[in-house]
Amino acid sequence: MTDPAAAPGPAEASAPARRWPLIPTLIVAAAVAVMIGLGVWQLQRKAEKEALIALYQRNMAMSSLVAYPELPPVPDAMLYRKSSIVCLEPGRWDQRSGTDRKGRSGIRMIAECRTGAEGPGVLVDVGIGDDFKPPEWKGGTVQGTIVPGPEQPTVMERATGKAMPARAMLVADAPVAGLRASAVPSANDTPNNHLAYAVQWFLFAAAALVIYILAVRRRLRP
């Protein structure tokens, strides 16, 4: 004999089955696909950056001189190479914090040297001082290492396409009188955080997918 209390009521019998929401699912799937794509792109950038660092390391091992690239953009094949320029006259000075080759802190003396009648001039790091007073230096021949200049475009400028070509700088092998030799940036200082960025994007994608599945399952629960 059937228990009347156990039989489903008219409202329960006619309730439609709940389904996965189509449009939100498509939106989340598209977002997850974008995040996975960004992670794969960061892995590709990691391989490119490793190849660039290897090129810089080969450049550092070369002792032959190359012509200084006065106009940007600076080819990667010339960064961390040895070069020589003739500074006809130091123009404005740009003082920045820095260290010498023994690790002691100080003020980097960067001169914008005139090398001819025209042109933007050459940035030359002539040494480390203990204060902001420029050295009594009238110019001359400077030999040193080509490194990225102090003014480099930001990530936002690169992303928006507004980045101006970055200039190079020559770090003098021998400091001018009264200064200490500046530490020369190394190819190993080139940042390569792309693996960490890739892992972050993959984790974001996994978290978004898990959160969405849990939310929908809760919504579909009777």
N, C-alpha and C positions, 0 to 999 in steps of 0.2 A: 504494500500500500504506500503510495507516494505521500511524503510529508508536504503539505501545502506551504509550510514556512521555508522549505528548502528549494522550492521552485523559483526560478528567476522571475522577477517582476517585469512588467511591460517596459519600464524605462531601461532596465539592465539589458533586456533582450534586444532592444532596438538601438543601443548605444553603438556608434560607429567605431571601428578599430582605429586607434591612433597610428599615424605614419610619421616617418622621418620628414622633417620640414625640408622641402626641396631647395628653395632659394637660399636660406641661411647655410645649408650644407654646401651648395655651390660656392658661396662667398668664402666660407672657411677653407674649402679645398683649394680655391684660387690663392688665398693668402698663404697657405702652407706650401703650395708649389712655388710661389715667389720666394719665400724664405729659404727653401731648399736650393733654388736656383742661385740665390745670393751666396749660400754656403759653398756651392760648387765653384762659383766665380772667385771666391776668396782662396780656394785651394789652387786655382789656376794662377792667381796673383802671387801666391806663395812660391810656386815654381819659377815664375818670372823674376821675383825679387832675389831668389837664391842664385839664379844665373847672373843677375846684375851684380850681386856681391862678389861672386867669383871673378867677374870681369874687373871690378875694382881692386881685388886682391892681386890679380895679375898686373894691373897698372902700377900698384905700389912696388912690385918687385923689379920694375924697369928703372934703369938709371939714366937712359938717354933722355935728352931734352926735347920738348915739343914746343911749337910756337904757341904763345899764349892766346886763348880765345877771347878777344876783347868784347865781342858782341854775343849776347845770348840768343838762342839757347845754347848751352854748353854740351857738346857731345859726350856721352857716357865714356867713350873710349879715351877722353882726355882728362877726366877727373882722377885725382890722386897720382898724376904724372908729374915729373919734374919739368920746370920751365924757368925762363929768365926774361925779365923786362928791364927797360931803362926808364926810370922815373925822372922825367925832366923837372918836375916840380910837384911836391905834395900839396894838394888843395885842402879841402875840409877834412877834419879828423873826426872819426867815429869811435868813441871810447865805449867799450863793453867789458863786462866781467869775463874772466877767463883764467886759465892756469898755465904755468910754464911747464917745461919738460921734466921737472922734478916734482910736479904735483902741487906746487905752491900757488895760492890764489893771487889774483892781481887784476889789473886793468889792461885789456888788450887795446893796443894802439893800431887802429886801422885807418890808413891814409888812402884817399882817392887821388891816385897819381895821374898826372897828365903825361901822356906818352907821345903826343903829337899835336899838330895844330887843331885837329878835329877829333871827334869821337867822345864816347862817354867816360874815358879814363879807365884805370885799372885799380881794383881794390887790393891793397897790400897790407897784410898783418906784419908789422915790423918788430913786434915784441910785446912783452908784458912789463907794465910799470906799476909802481906802488901808489900812484895817485892819478888824477885826471889831467895832469899837465902834459901836453904833447911834447915829444922830444925835439931837441934842436937839430933837425935833420932837413937838409935841403934837397934830397933826392940822390939818385945814382943808380947803378946797376944792382938789381935784386934777383937772386936766384932762390927758388923755393918750390913748394908743392902746390899744385892746383887743387883746391877744395871747393865745396859748395859755399857760396857767399852767405853772410849772416841774414840777409833778407830773402826768405824762401816763401812761396805761396802757401796759404793755409789750405786745409782740407776743403773748407767751404768754398774758397775761391776756385779750387780745381773742379769741384762738383758743379758749380754754376757756370763754368767756362770763362770766368773773369780773371784767371790767373795770368799774370804777366810772366814772360820768360825770366827765369832766375839767373842772376849773374854769378860768376865764379869769383874766387879770391885766391891770391897767392900768399901762402904762409912762408915767410922768409926763413931760410936755413940758418942764417946768422942774424941776430938782432942788431939794431942800430945802437950806437953808444948810449949807455945809461939804462938800457932795457935788458930783460931776460928773454931767452928764446921761447916763443909760444909753443905750446903742445900742438902737434899736428893731428887733426882728426883722422881717424882710421876708417877703412872700409868696413870694419867690423861694427862700427857705430851706426851703420845704416839700419833703421828699424825694419823688422820683418815680423809683424804681429798677425799676419793673415791666417795662420792656423788657428789662433785663438778666436779670431773673428768668425771663421768658418764653423768652429764648434759652437759658438754662441748662436749663430743662425740655425744650425741643426737642432739645438736644444729648444730654441723658440718655436720651431716648427713642431717638434714633438710635444711640447707643453700645450700649444694651441690645440693640437689634435686631441690630446687626452682630455683637456678641459671641456672641449666641445662635445665629445662622446659622452662623458659623464653627465653633462648638462642635459643632453637630449634623452639619455636613458632615464634620468630622473623625471623628465617631462612626460615620457611615455609610460611611466610606471602607473598601473591602475590604482 
